[in-house]
């Protein structure tokens, strides 16, 4: 089953699940998930790549929080500086396998997925909003021990969709 049909969103924000990597024209990796992954590599023992990558991600998030007050020229300047810093970081040699794994995954797809939100004001640096929207459904599923029928799941999905979009202006839901 094809979920989107012929539609292809401009940008997809996700936690880097490979199955979601081709849904859109551009892809923003969730920086909150990457911060968690970098901290895991640090806790596992990497002393070179992961600590510097974590500091980089925190700097990117700090700039992201200030983005509404920054001019386009300032954001472009930050984006250029951050891209150079990312290149430098990806050349580092991690000291532990989890750091090596994190760096390898960043080398494969980081250059075009970490800083999309810096060039597009309509893109968030994390997928936290989406995860907050999903939380009631996940809790409901865990409390009720899943749905007993397909029609029950469909009705619940319809109701959640209506409730989630009820406050949205026409065309935004």
GROMACS elastic network, one bead per residue, 0.5 to 0.9 nm:
[ bonds ]
;  ai    aj funct       b0    kb
    1     5     6  0.87566   500
    2     5     6  0.53953   500
    2     6     6  0.86605   500
    4     7     6  0.53646   500
    4     8     6  0.69713   500
    4     9     6  0.88779   500
    4    23     6  0.84572   500
    5     8     6  0.81699   500
    7    24     6  0.89820   500
    8    11     6  0.86491   500
    8    23     6  0.64163   500
    8    24     6  0.53047   500
    8    25     6  0.70176   500
    9    12     6  0.67662   500
    9    23     6  0.70524   500
    9    25     6  0.66172   500
    9    26     6  0.83219   500
   10    24     6  0.54938   500
   10    25     6  0.50962   500
   10    26     6  0.60908   500
   10    27     6  0.84301   500
   11    23     6  0.83309   500
   11    24     6  0.53470   500
   11    25     6  0.59914   500
   11    27     6  0.53717   500
   11    28     6  0.69762   500
   11   116     6  0.85461   500
   11   123     6  0.74916   500
   12    20     6  0.79764   500
   12    21     6  0.80717   500
   12    22     6  0.86786   500
   12    23     6  0.67418   500
   12    24     6  0.55604   500
   12    25     6  0.79100   500
   12    26     6  0.64456   500
   12    28     6  0.61265   500
   12    29     6  0.83854   500
   12   123     6  0.87877   500
   13    16     6  0.83965   500
   13    20     6  0.88605   500
   13    26     6  0.87964   500
   13    27     6  0.58679   500
   13    29     6  0.58140   500
   13    30     6  0.63480   500
   13   123     6  0.79996   500
   13   124     6  0.77457   500
   13   125     6  0.78749   500
   13   126     6  0.68897   500
   13   127     6  0.57232   500
   13   130     6  0.89415   500
   14    17     6  0.69443   500
   14    20     6  0.71517   500
   14    21     6  0.82064   500
   14    27     6  0.76548   500
   14    28     6  0.66657   500
   14    29     6  0.54292   500
   14    30     6  0.54705   500
   14    33     6  0.89016   500
   14   126     6  0.75236   500
   14   127     6  0.57947   500
   15    20     6  0.87317   500
   15    28     6  0.87237   500
   15    29     6  0.57905   500
   15    30     6  0.50372   500
   15    31     6  0.80953   500
   15    32     6  0.84167   500
   15    33     6  0.59493   500
   15    34     6  0.78757   500
   15   126     6  0.82285   500
   15   127     6  0.72168   500
   16    19     6  0.83984   500
   16    20     6  0.71194   500
   16    21     6  0.68282   500
   16    27     6  0.89123   500
   16    28     6  0.85764   500
   16    29     6  0.57807   500
   16    30     6  0.72727   500
   16    33     6  0.84917   500
   16    34     6  0.89219   500
   17    20     6  0.55922   500
   17    21     6  0.67891   500
   18    21     6  0.51477   500
   18    22     6  0.81035   500
   19    22     6  0.73065   500
   19    23     6  0.83762   500
   20    23     6  0.57299   500
   20    24     6  0.85744   500
   20    27     6  0.88893   500
   21    24     6  0.76396   500
   21    26     6  0.89253   500
   21    27     6  0.68627   500
   22    25     6  0.76118   500
   22    26     6  0.84458   500
   22    27     6  0.80071   500
   23    26     6  0.84958   500
   23    27     6  0.82278   500
   24    27     6  0.64887   500
   26   112     6  0.78374   500
   26   113     6  0.74281   500
   26   116     6  0.75356   500
   27   112     6  0.74907   500
   27   113     6  0.53186   500
   27   114     6  0.82997   500
   27   116     6  0.72006   500
   28    31     6  0.85134   500
   28   112     6  0.79842   500
   28   114     6  0.58251   500
   28   115     6  0.70355   500
   28   116     6  0.55930   500
   28   117     6  0.68978   500
   28   123     6  0.78785   500
   28   124     6  0.80907   500
   28   125     6  0.68995   500
   28   126     6  0.78616   500
   28   127     6  0.88382   500
   29    32     6  0.88655   500
   29    33     6  0.81461   500
   29    34     6  0.78727   500
   29   110     6  0.81308   500
   29   113     6  0.53911   500
   29   114     6  0.55483   500
   29   115     6  0.83610   500
   29   116     6  0.85167   500
   29   125     6  0.73742   500
   29   126     6  0.71040   500
   29   127     6  0.81875   500
   30    33     6  0.55017   500
   30    34     6  0.65514   500
   30    35     6  0.88920   500
   30   113     6  0.89271   500
   30   114     6  0.78641   500
   30   124     6  0.85719   500
   30   125     6  0.59546   500
   30   127     6  0.55475   500
   30   128     6  0.80747   500
   31    35     6  0.60792   500
   31    36     6  0.86024   500
   31    57     6  0.68097   500
   31    58     6  0.87081   500
   31    60     6  0.85461   500
   31    61     6  0.74822   500
   31   114     6  0.73776   500
   31   125     6  0.59310   500
   31   126     6  0.53752   500
   31   127     6  0.83034   500
   32    35     6  0.51095   500
   32    36     6  0.63956   500
   32    37     6  0.87478   500
   32    57     6  0.86216   500
   32    61     6  0.87343   500
   32   125     6  0.81017   500
   32   126     6  0.59506   500
   32   127     6  0.80374   500
   32   128     6  0.79483   500
   33    36     6  0.51100   500
   33    37     6  0.62600   500
   33    38     6  0.86957   500
   33   126     6  0.79149   500
   33   127     6  0.87809   500
   34    38     6  0.60317   500
   34    39     6  0.84775   500
   34    54     6  0.81557   500
   34    57     6  0.77368   500
   34   102     6  0.88760   500
   35    38     6  0.51157   500
   35    39     6  0.61523   500
   35    40     6  0.85781   500
   35    53     6  0.84657   500
   35    54     6  0.59378   500
   35    55     6  0.89946   500
   35    57     6  0.65392   500
   35    58     6  0.76760   500
   36    39     6  0.51579   500
   36    40     6  0.62067   500
   36    41     6  0.87921   500
   36    54     6  0.87651   500
   37    40     6  0.50246   500
   37    41     6  0.63588   500
   37    42     6  0.87228   500
   37    50     6  0.86561   500
   37    54     6  0.88759   500
   37    98     6  0.89450   500
   37   102     6  0.73663   500
   38    41     6  0.51252   500
   38    42     6  0.62674   500
   38    43     6  0.86447   500
   38    49     6  0.87159   500
   38    50     6  0.51492   500
   38    51     6  0.71294   500
   38    53     6  0.68522   500
   38    54     6  0.56195   500
   38    57     6  0.89960   500
   38    98     6  0.88208   500
   38    99     6  0.75433   500
   38   102     6  0.72474   500
   39    43     6  0.60742   500
   39    44     6  0.84709   500
   39    50     6  0.71581   500
   39    51     6  0.76384   500
   39    54     6  0.69843   500
   40    43     6  0.50474   500
   40    44     6  0.60761   500
   40    45     6  0.87181   500
   40    50     6  0.86227   500
   40    98     6  0.78154   500
   40    99     6  0.86775   500
   41    45     6  0.63770   500
   41    46     6  0.57131   500
   41    47     6  0.87322   500
   41    49     6  0.88807   500
   41    50     6  0.59945   500
   41    51     6  0.84047   500
   41    96     6  0.78835   500
   41    97     6  0.82053   500
   41    98     6  0.50161   500
   41    99     6  0.50549   500
   41   100     6  0.86631   500
   41   101     6  0.87563   500
   41   102     6  0.75258   500
   42    45     6  0.51755   500
   42    47     6  0.65201   500
   42    48     6  0.88153   500
   42    49     6  0.86963   500
   42    50     6  0.57079   500
   42    51     6  0.62385   500
   42    54     6  0.88673   500
   42    96     6  0.89567   500
   42    98     6  0.82975   500
   42    99     6  0.73480   500
   43    46     6  0.73961   500
   44    96     6  0.75952   500
   44    97     6  0.85467   500
   44    98     6  0.68036   500
   44    99     6  0.82299   500
   45    95     6  0.74716   500
   45    96     6  0.60577   500
   45    97     6  0.86529   500
   45    98     6  0.80464   500
   45    99     6  0.80228   500
   46    49     6  0.67890   500
   46    50     6  0.60839   500
   46    51     6  0.75497   500
   46    94     6  0.60652   500
   46    95     6  0.50313   500
   46    97     6  0.76975   500
   46    98     6  0.71072   500
   46    99     6  0.53682   500
   46   100     6  0.82935   500
   47    50     6  0.67001   500
   47    51     6  0.63340   500
   47    52     6  0.86503   500
   47    94     6  0.69890   500
   47    95     6  0.60328   500
   47    96     6  0.77825   500
   47    99     6  0.83359   500
   48    51     6  0.62645   500
   48    52     6  0.67942   500
   48    53     6  0.88279   500
   48    92     6  0.70908   500
   48    93     6  0.67906   500
   48    94     6  0.51375   500
   48    95     6  0.61098   500
   48    96     6  0.87351   500
   48    99     6  0.80835   500
   49    52     6  0.55455   500
   49    53     6  0.59404   500
   49    54     6  0.85269   500
   49    89     6  0.67708   500
   49    90     6  0.78621   500
   49    91     6  0.89166   500
   49    92     6  0.59327   500
   49    93     6  0.64956   500
   49    95     6  0.76495   500
   49    99     6  0.62500   500
   49   100     6  0.79160   500
   49   102     6  0.86722   500
   49   103     6  0.72209   500
   50    54     6  0.59064   500
   50    55     6  0.85445   500
   50    94     6  0.73054   500
   50    98     6  0.87574   500
   50    99     6  0.56633   500
   50   100     6  0.87480   500
   50   102     6  0.77393   500
   50   103     6  0.79745   500
   51    54     6  0.51131   500
   51    55     6  0.63126   500
   51    56     6  0.86491   500
   52    55     6  0.50707   500
   52    56     6  0.61477   500
   52    57     6  0.86672   500
   52    89     6  0.72325   500
   53    57     6  0.61609   500
   53    58     6  0.86230   500
   53    86     6  0.80985   500
   53    89     6  0.67329   500
   53    90     6  0.87572   500
   53   103     6  0.88263   500
   54    57     6  0.50819   500
   54    58     6  0.62144   500
   54    59     6  0.85960   500
   55    58     6  0.51379   500
   55    59     6  0.62005   500
   55    60     6  0.86575   500
   56    59     6  0.50850   500
   56    60     6  0.62013   500
   56    61     6  0.86772   500
   56    82     6  0.80789   500
   56    85     6  0.79232   500
   56    86     6  0.78121   500
   56    89     6  0.87471   500
   57    61     6  0.61466   500
   57    62     6  0.85640   500
   58    61     6  0.50577   500
   58    62     6  0.61284   500
   58    63     6  0.86602   500
   59    62     6  0.50648   500
   59    63     6  0.63046   500
   59    64     6  0.85412   500
   59    82     6  0.89744   500
   60    63     6  0.51988   500
   60    64     6  0.60975   500
   60    65     6  0.87559   500
   60    78     6  0.88786   500
   60    82     6  0.75974   500
   60   115     6  0.82582   500
   60   118     6  0.89699   500
   60   125     6  0.88136   500
   61    65     6  0.61992   500
   61    66     6  0.87066   500
   61   125     6  0.73188   500
   62    65     6  0.52112   500
   62    66     6  0.65619   500
   62    67     6  0.87434   500
   63    66     6  0.51064   500
   63    67     6  0.60641   500
   63    70     6  0.89110   500
   63    75     6  0.84019   500
   63    78     6  0.80331   500
   63   118     6  0.88006   500
   64    68     6  0.81624   500
   64   117     6  0.78601   500
   64   118     6  0.73350   500
   64   124     6  0.82227   500
   64   125     6  0.70106   500
   65    68     6  0.74023   500
   65    69     6  0.89122   500
   66    69     6  0.57242   500
   66    70     6  0.64957   500
   67    70     6  0.50959   500
   67    71     6  0.80072   500
   67    72     6  0.89696   500
   67    75     6  0.72098   500
   67   118     6  0.80265   500
   67   121     6  0.78906   500
   68    71     6  0.82004   500
   68   121     6  0.80754   500
   70    73     6  0.81669   500
   70    74     6  0.61547   500
   70    75     6  0.64498   500
   71    74     6  0.52147   500
   71    75     6  0.63140   500
   71    76     6  0.86969   500
   72    75     6  0.51046   500
   72    76     6  0.61720   500
   72    77     6  0.86277   500
   72   119     6  0.84811   500
   73    76     6  0.51101   500
   73    77     6  0.62149   500
   73    78     6  0.86810   500
   74    77     6  0.50499   500
   74    78     6  0.62040   500
   74    79     6  0.85476   500
   75    78     6  0.50482   500
   75    79     6  0.60346   500
   75    80     6  0.86460   500
   75   118     6  0.63869   500
   75   119     6  0.74640   500
   76    80     6  0.62059   500
   76    81     6  0.86429   500
   76   118     6  0.73353   500
   76   119     6  0.70422   500
   77    80     6  0.52304   500
   77    81     6  0.62955   500
   77    82     6  0.85890   500
   78    81     6  0.51099   500
   78    82     6  0.59798   500
   78    83     6  0.84901   500
   78   118     6  0.81382   500
   79    82     6  0.50815   500
   79    83     6  0.60458   500
   79    84     6  0.86568   500
   79   115     6  0.70343   500
   79   118     6  0.61039   500
   79   119     6  0.75779   500
   80    83     6  0.51707   500
   80    84     6  0.63707   500
   80    85     6  0.87035   500
   81    84     6  0.52299   500
   81    85     6  0.62235   500
   81    86     6  0.86393   500
   82    86     6  0.60146   500
   82    87     6  0.85698   500
   82   115     6  0.81820   500
   83    86     6  0.50598   500
   83    87     6  0.63033   500
   83    88     6  0.87764   500
   83   111     6  0.74356   500
   83   115     6  0.78778   500
   84    87     6  0.51147   500
   84    88     6  0.63946   500
   84    89     6  0.87520   500
   85    88     6  0.50540   500
   85    89     6  0.62013   500
   85    90     6  0.86774   500
   86    89     6  0.50045   500
   86    90     6  0.61394   500
   86    91     6  0.87536   500
   86   110     6  0.85158   500
   86   111     6  0.77552   500
   87    90     6  0.52404   500
   87    91     6  0.66029   500
   87   111     6  0.81297   500
   88    91     6  0.53857   500
   88    92     6  0.70502   500
   89    92     6  0.54129   500
   89    93     6  0.88661   500
   89   103     6  0.86015   500
   90    93     6  0.81193   500
   90   103     6  0.63904   500
   90   104     6  0.83659   500
   90   106     6  0.74918   500
   90   107     6  0.64309   500
   91   103     6  0.89373   500
   92   103     6  0.85177   500
   93    99     6  0.86512   500
   93   100     6  0.74030   500
   93   103     6  0.85404   500
   94    97     6  0.75800   500
   94    98     6  0.84319   500
   94    99     6  0.53157   500
   94   100     6  0.52962   500
   94   101     6  0.89268   500
   94   103     6  0.76419   500
   95    98     6  0.88213   500
   95    99     6  0.68886   500
   95   100     6  0.74119   500
   96    99     6  0.54177   500
   96   100     6  0.62041   500
   96   101     6  0.87471   500
   97   101     6  0.60315   500
   97   102     6  0.85553   500
   98   102     6  0.61595   500
   98   103     6  0.85652   500
   99   102     6  0.50937   500
   99   103     6  0.61232   500
   99   104     6  0.84901   500
  100   103     6  0.51479   500
  100   104     6  0.60101   500
  100   105     6  0.86233   500
  101   104     6  0.50619   500
  101   105     6  0.62272   500
  101   106     6  0.85823   500
  102   105     6  0.52762   500
  102   106     6  0.62236   500
  102   107     6  0.86395   500
  103   107     6  0.60340   500
  103   108     6  0.86341   500
  104   107     6  0.50241   500
  104   108     6  0.63116   500
  104   109     6  0.89213   500
  105   108     6  0.51907   500
  105   109     6  0.65213   500
  105   110     6  0.74826   500
  106   109     6  0.54193   500
  106   111     6  0.76128   500
  106   114     6  0.89562   500
  107   110     6  0.57935   500
  107   111     6  0.73458   500
  108   111     6  0.81118   500
  109   112     6  0.64380   500
  109   113     6  0.63977   500
  109   114     6  0.85372   500
  110   113     6  0.50996   500
  110   114     6  0.55725   500
  110   115     6  0.85110   500
  111   114     6  0.64534   500
  111   115     6  0.77346   500
  112   115     6  0.68969   500
  112   116     6  0.69449   500
  113   116     6  0.60160   500
  113   117     6  0.89643   500
  114   117     6  0.78285   500
  114   118     6  0.88846   500
  114   125     6  0.80713   500
  115   118     6  0.53174   500
  115   119     6  0.72872   500
  115   125     6  0.78956   500
  116   119     6  0.55880   500
  116   120     6  0.63606   500
  116   123     6  0.73624   500
  116   124     6  0.87830   500
  116   125     6  0.80115   500
  117   120     6  0.50103   500
  117   121     6  0.62450   500
  117   122     6  0.74407   500
  117   124     6  0.57678   500
  117   125     6  0.56781   500
  118   121     6  0.69095   500
  118   123     6  0.82157   500
  118   124     6  0.89654   500
  118   125     6  0.83827   500
  119   123     6  0.85892   500
  120   123     6  0.56651   500
  120   124     6  0.86291   500
  121   124     6  0.76274   500
  123   126     6  0.87323   500
  124   127     6  0.72301   500
  124   128     6  0.89447   500
  124   129     6  0.89083   500
  125   128     6  0.89196   500
  126   129     6  0.77164   500
  126   130     6  0.89197   500
  127   130     6  0.54261   500
  127   131     6  0.64304   500
  127   132     6  0.88362   500
  128   132     6  0.60892   500
  128   133     6  0.86060   500
  129   132     6  0.51514   500
  129   133     6  0.63484   500
  129   134     6  0.87968   500
  130   133     6  0.50831   500
  130   134     6  0.63335   500
  130   135     6  0.87714   500
  131   134     6  0.50269   500
  131   135     6  0.61406   500
  132   135     6  0.52157   500
  132   136     6  0.78695   500
  133   136     6  0.69354   500
  133   137     6  0.81316   500
  133   164     6  0.75288   500
  134   137     6  0.54965   500
  134   138     6  0.63187   500
  134   139     6  0.87841   500
  135   138     6  0.50973   500
  135   139     6  0.61082   500
  135   140     6  0.84979   500
  136   139     6  0.51660   500
  136   140     6  0.60243   500
  136   141     6  0.85467   500
  136   160     6  0.87381   500
  137   140     6  0.50118   500
  137   141     6  0.60604   500
  137   142     6  0.85925   500
  137   156     6  0.85841   500
  137   157     6  0.84092   500
  137   160     6  0.78703   500
  138   141     6  0.50988   500
  138   142     6  0.62073   500
  138   143     6  0.86062   500
  139   142     6  0.51207   500
  139   143     6  0.60374   500
  139   144     6  0.84901   500
  140   143     6  0.51963   500
  140   144     6  0.60120   500
  140   145     6  0.81950   500
  140   146     6  0.79664   500
  141   144     6  0.53765   500
  141   145     6  0.56789   500
  141   147     6  0.70616   500
  142   145     6  0.51260   500
  142   146     6  0.65144   500
  143   146     6  0.79050   500
  144   147     6  0.71848   500
  145   148     6  0.86454   500
  146   153     6  0.85536   500
  147   150     6  0.72855   500
  147   151     6  0.89050   500
  147   152     6  0.63333   500
  147   153     6  0.58189   500
  148   151     6  0.87555   500
  148   152     6  0.70048   500
  148   153     6  0.80219   500
  149   152     6  0.52367   500
  149   153     6  0.65308   500
  149   154     6  0.87757   500
  150   153     6  0.51724   500
  150   154     6  0.61847   500
  150   155     6  0.86584   500
  151   155     6  0.60710   500
  151   156     6  0.85156   500
  152   155     6  0.51722   500
  152   156     6  0.61391   500
  152   157     6  0.85596   500
  153   156     6  0.51369   500
  153   157     6  0.61162   500
  153   158     6  0.86238   500
  154   157     6  0.50574   500
  154   158     6  0.61592   500
  154   159     6  0.86414   500
  155   158     6  0.50784   500
  155   159     6  0.61885   500
  155   160     6  0.86357   500
  156   159     6  0.51199   500
  156   160     6  0.61324   500
  156   161     6  0.85136   500
  157   160     6  0.51570   500
  157   161     6  0.60713   500
  157   162     6  0.86427   500
  158   161     6  0.50989   500
  158   162     6  0.62510   500
  158   163     6  0.86617   500
  159   162     6  0.51556   500
  159   163     6  0.61393   500
  159   164     6  0.84855   500
  160   163     6  0.50995   500
  160   164     6  0.58788   500
  160   165     6  0.84823   500
  161   164     6  0.51509   500
  161   165     6  0.61518   500
  161   166     6  0.83596   500
  161   173     6  0.88060   500
  162   165     6  0.53406   500
  162   166     6  0.57515   500
  163   166     6  0.51914   500
  163   167     6  0.79277   500
  164   167     6  0.72824   500
  164   168     6  0.80914   500
  164   173     6  0.79529   500
  165   168     6  0.51814   500
  165   169     6  0.83392   500
  165   172     6  0.80556   500
  166   169     6  0.82338   500
  166   173     6  0.78821   500
  167   173     6  0.84438   500
  168   171     6  0.79537   500
  168   172     6  0.59024   500
  168   173     6  0.55318   500
  169   172     6  0.57275   500
  169   173     6  0.70924   500
  170   173     6  0.68188   500
